[in-house]
């Protein structure tokens, strides 16, 4: 017996799913603020907070601080540390991040700065690695891709030892925090709420759709070399989305909506409210109980629970919005329980109850029972 053509046995298992993480922390906003205040005079006007932030920084910073920051790198270069901030331990406060950054291999930091210096030039990663390691030929090749200002910046950066560069970067960021940023407490709570809401949405939609939702329209196509996506909310980059690479990760620093910043900090998240409202109905709980046993179609749910199909559609819409059901499209739509949303809602409820109001209430109750 002869067989023509290749035979393939697929042992790759399930289709790879992109991991998505939504994180916040003052360290990210510190870097985003340094990014904005060191931009060119024309570019900074494109950021809603730019002119006001620059004016505040110029009034608060000690003489020479902003000029020294610009000498290390203007604008984009400070965003190059977002990936290292992501690698730092939670909760990513400024002080702990800078301690972490100071302990990073200086060669890694210099490599990040070189990469950001030429990130718009499509320079090969191998060339960047060699230039950052001190290879004169690679540096010349990178410089040839740049304009004069970029090439000069590269040569100045690589003329200083990696240890001195790292020491300078940490020192400047620490001064910028102490004199201008002040720990980022002003927006930290709002950014944390937004990150929690987007992380909850991650259990209800594909990664590409979550990126589009968080960034309000930026689409992302999965690429073989990308292993995960990281979303970072920011108040200072509004209305822009900053897209970066860090190893095999793609990072999006996205602008939070105005209502997030002006919202009542003691109010529960809209997603959490919708989740628990969806559960505040006996029929919906019965539907979820049925779907927990096995997937079912609308017709099967209606027949089993003795409900009109139009009523089931209404309930399913509420459950879908809450992220509690998954739809599989076949000969007939089939619904199943999406279990990921349940622990996420519990986590968000615990976080809300342990917040300032919840903590104050618990303290008062404790005092009353003494």
C-alpha positions in Angstrom: 0.0 0.0 0.0 1.4 3.4 -0.9 0.4 6.7 0.7 1.0 9.9 -1.1 1.5 13.2 0.6 2.5 13.9 4.2 0.7 12.5 7.2 0.4 14.7 10.2 -0.3 13.7 13.8 -1.1 16.8 15.9 0.3 16.4 19.4 0.3 20.1 20.2 -2.8 19.7 22.4 -5.2 22.6 22.9 -4.9 25.8 21.0 -2.6 28.2 22.9 -4.5 31.0 24.8 -2.8 34.3 25.4 -2.5 35.2 29.1 -3.7 38.6 30.2 -2.8 40.5 33.3 -4.2 43.8 34.4 -2.1 45.6 37.1 -1.7 48.9 38.7 0.6 50.5 41.2 2.2 53.9 41.9 5.5 52.7 40.3 3.8 52.6 36.9 2.4 56.1 37.2 5.7 57.4 38.4 7.3 56.2 35.2 4.4 57.5 33.1 4.7 60.9 34.7 8.5 61.0 34.1 7.7 60.1 30.5 5.3 63.0 30.1 7.3 65.7 31.8 10.4 65.0 29.8 8.7 65.2 26.4 9.3 67.9 23.9 7.4 71.2 24.3 5.1 70.5 21.4 4.4 66.8 22.2 3.5 67.4 25.9 0.5 69.5 24.7 -1.0 66.3 23.3 -1.5 64.9 26.8 -4.4 66.2 28.8 -2.4 66.3 32.0 0.8 67.3 30.3 0.9 71.2 30.6 -0.5 71.2 34.1 1.9 68.4 35.2 4.9 70.2 33.7 4.0 73.4 35.4 3.6 71.7 38.7 6.9 69.8 38.2 8.7 73.0 37.3 7.4 74.7 40.4 8.2 71.9 42.8 11.4 70.3 41.4 14.8 71.4 42.7 16.9 73.3 40.2 18.3 71.1 37.5 16.2 68.0 38.2 14.1 68.0 35.1 17.1 68.9 32.9 19.1 66.0 34.4 16.2 63.6 33.7 16.1 64.8 30.1 19.8 64.2 29.8 19.3 60.5 30.7 16.4 60.3 28.3 13.5 62.2 26.9 9.9 60.9 27.0 9.9 57.3 25.7 13.0 56.2 27.5 11.4 56.4 30.9 8.6 54.1 29.7 11.2 51.5 29.0 11.2 50.7 32.7 7.5 49.7 32.7 8.4 46.1 32.1 10.8 46.1 35.1 8.1 47.7 37.2 5.8 44.8 36.2 8.5 42.3 37.3 8.8 44.0 40.7 6.9 42.7 43.7 3.4 43.9 44.5 2.0 46.3 45.5 4.5 48.1 43.4 4.9 51.2 45.6 7.5 53.7 44.5 10.0 53.0 47.2 9.9 49.3 46.9 10.1 49.5 43.1 13.2 51.8 43.2 14.8 49.4 45.7 14.1 46.6 43.3 15.3 48.5 40.3 18.6 49.4 42.1 19.3 45.7 42.6 18.7 44.8 38.9 21.7 43.8 36.8 23.0 47.2 35.5 23.5 45.7 32.0 19.8 44.9 31.9 18.9 48.5 32.6 21.3 49.8 30.0 19.8 47.4 27.5 16.3 48.7 28.2 17.5 52.2 27.6 19.2 51.4 24.4 16.1 49.5 23.1 13.9 52.5 23.9 16.3 54.9 22.3 15.9 53.1 19.0 12.4 51.5 19.4 11.0 53.4 16.4 13.8 52.2 14.1 13.0 48.5 13.8 16.5 47.6 15.0 17.1 43.8 15.3 17.1 42.6 19.0 20.5 41.0 18.4 22.0 44.3 17.3 20.6 46.0 20.4 22.0 43.3 22.7 25.5 43.7 21.2 25.4 47.5 21.3 24.3 47.5 24.9 27.2 45.1 25.7 29.7 47.5 24.2 30.1 46.2 20.7 31.4 49.2 18.7 30.3 47.8 15.3 26.8 47.2 16.6 26.7 50.7 18.0 27.7 52.2 14.7 25.0 50.2 13.0 22.4 51.4 15.4 23.6 55.0 15.1 23.2 54.7 11.3 19.5 54.0 11.8 19.0 57.1 13.9 18.9 60.8 13.3 21.7 62.9 14.8 20.0 63.5 18.1 19.3 59.8 18.6 22.8 58.8 17.6 24.3 61.3 20.0 22.1 60.1 22.8 23.2 56.5 22.1 26.9 57.3 22.2 26.5 59.3 25.4 24.5 56.5 27.0 27.0 53.9 26.1 30.0 56.0 27.1 29.0 55.7 30.8 29.4 52.4 32.7 26.1 50.4 33.3 26.6 50.8 37.0 26.7 54.6 36.8 23.7 54.7 34.5 21.6 52.6 36.9 22.7 54.7 39.9 21.7 57.9 38.1 18.3 56.5 37.0 17.4 55.4 40.5 18.6 58.7 42.0 16.6 60.8 39.6 13.4 58.8 40.0 13.7 59.0 43.7 14.2 62.8 43.6 11.3 63.1 41.2 9.0 61.1 43.5 10.0 63.1 46.6 9.8 66.5 45.0 6.9 66.1 42.4 5.1 62.8 42.4 4.7 62.2 46.2 4.0 58.5 46.0 1.1 58.9 43.5 -1.5 58.6 46.2 -3.8 61.1 44.4 -4.8 58.6 41.7 -3.7 55.2 43.2 -7.1 54.2 44.4 -8.9 55.1 41.2 -6.3 53.2 39.1 -6.5 50.2 41.3 -10.3 50.1 41.0 -10.1 50.3 37.2 -7.5 47.5 37.1 -9.7 45.3 39.2 -12.7 45.9 37.0 -10.7 45.1 33.8 -9.2 42.0 35.4 -12.7 40.8 36.2 -13.7 41.4 32.5 -10.7 39.1 31.5 -12.8 36.2 32.7 -15.7 37.1 30.4 -14.0 37.9 27.0 -11.1 36.9 24.7 -7.8 38.7 25.3 -8.0 40.7 22.0 -11.5 42.0 23.0 -10.3 42.9 26.5 -7.4 45.0 25.0 -9.9 46.7 22.7 -12.2 47.4 25.6 -9.6 48.7 28.0 -7.9 50.9 25.4 -11.1 52.0 23.9 -10.4 50.8 20.4 -6.8 49.6 20.0 -6.9 46.1 18.4 -4.3 43.4 19.1 -3.6 40.4 16.9 -2.1 37.4 18.6 1.5 36.8 17.4 3.5 33.6 17.9 6.3 35.4 19.7 4.0 37.0 22.2 3.2 34.9 25.3 1.1 37.4 27.2 -0.5 40.8 27.4 -0.2 43.2 30.4 -2.6 46.1 30.7 -1.7 49.1 33.0 -4.2 51.9 33.7 -2.9 55.5 33.8 -4.3 58.9 34.5 -1.3 60.9 33.1 -1.1 59.4 29.6 -4.7 60.4 28.7 -5.8 60.3 25.9 -3.0 58.2 24.5 -2.3 54.4 24.7 1.4 53.5 25.0 2.3 50.1 23.5 5.6 48.5 24.7 7.4 45.2 24.5 9.2 43.5 27.3 10.6 40.1 26.5 7.8 38.0 25.1 5.2 40.3 26.7 3.2 43.1 25.1 2.3 45.9 27.5 -0.4 48.5 27.0 -0.4 51.6 29.3 -4.0 52.8 28.7 -5.8 55.9 29.7 -8.6 55.6 32.3 -11.9 57.4 31.7 -12.6 60.7 33.4 -15.5 59.1 35.4 -13.0 56.7 36.9 -11.0 59.5 38.3 -13.9 61.5 39.5 -15.9 58.5 40.8 -16.9 58.2 44.5 -14.0 56.1 45.9 -16.4 54.4 48.3 -18.7 53.2 45.5 -18.6 49.5 44.4 -17.5 48.8 40.9 -20.2 48.8 38.2 -19.2 45.2 37.2 -19.5 43.9 40.7 -23.0 45.6 41.0 -24.1 44.0 37.8 -22.8 40.6 38.9 -24.7 40.5 42.2 -27.8 42.0 40.7 -27.8 39.2 38.1 -27.8 36.7 41.0 -30.7 38.5 42.9 -33.3 36.4 41.1 -34.5 32.9 41.8 -35.0 31.9 38.2 -31.4 33.0 37.3 -30.0 31.0 40.2 -32.0 28.0 39.0 -30.6 28.5 35.5 -27.0 28.6 36.8 -27.7 25.5 38.9 -28.8 23.7 35.8 -25.9 24.9 33.7 -23.5 23.8 36.5 -24.6 20.2 35.8 -24.2 20.4 32.1 -24.5 22.8 29.1 -28.0 23.4 27.7 -29.8 25.3 24.9 -32.4 28.0 25.5 -35.1 25.6 24.6 -33.8 23.0 27.1 -33.6 25.6 29.9 -37.1 26.9 29.1 -38.6 23.4 29.1 -36.8 22.2 32.2 -37.7 25.3 34.3 -41.1 25.9 32.9 -40.4 29.4 31.6 -41.2 31.2 28.4 -38.3 31.3 26.0 -38.5 35.1 25.9 -38.1 35.1 29.7 -35.1 32.8 29.5 -33.5 35.1 26.8 -34.0 38.1 29.2 -32.3 36.1 32.0 -29.5 34.9 29.8 -28.7 38.5 28.7 -28.3 39.5 32.4 -26.1 36.5 33.1 -24.0 37.0 30.1 -23.4 40.7 31.0 -22.3 39.5 34.4 -19.9 37.1 32.8 -21.6 34.0 34.3 -22.4 32.1 31.1 -20.4 31.0 28.1 -22.0 30.6 24.7 -20.9 27.9 22.3 -22.3 28.3 18.7 -23.2 25.1 16.9 -26.4 23.8 15.4 -28.1 25.6 18.3 -26.5 28.0 20.8 -25.5 26.1 23.9 -25.0 27.8 27.2 -22.6 26.7 30.0 -21.6 28.0 33.4 -18.5 30.3 33.3 -17.0 29.4 36.7 -14.1 31.9 36.5 -16.4 34.9 37.2 -17.5 33.5 40.6 -14.2 33.7 42.5 -13.3 37.0 40.8 -16.5 38.6 42.0 -15.8 37.2 45.5 -12.3 38.7 45.4 -13.7 42.1 44.3 -16.3 42.0 47.1 -13.6 41.1 49.7 -11.4 44.0 48.4 -14.3 46.4 48.5 -15.3 45.4 52.1 -11.8 45.7 53.3 -11.4 49.2 51.8 -11.5 52.4 53.8 -15.2 52.4 54.5 -15.3 48.7 55.3 -12.3 49.0 57.5 -13.8 52.0 59.3 -17.0 50.1 59.8 -15.3 47.0 61.1 -13.3 49.2 63.5 -16.4 50.9 64.8 -18.2 47.6 65.3 -15.1 46.3 67.2 -15.2 49.3 69.5 -18.9 48.8 70.2 -18.4 45.2 71.2 -15.6 45.8 73.6 
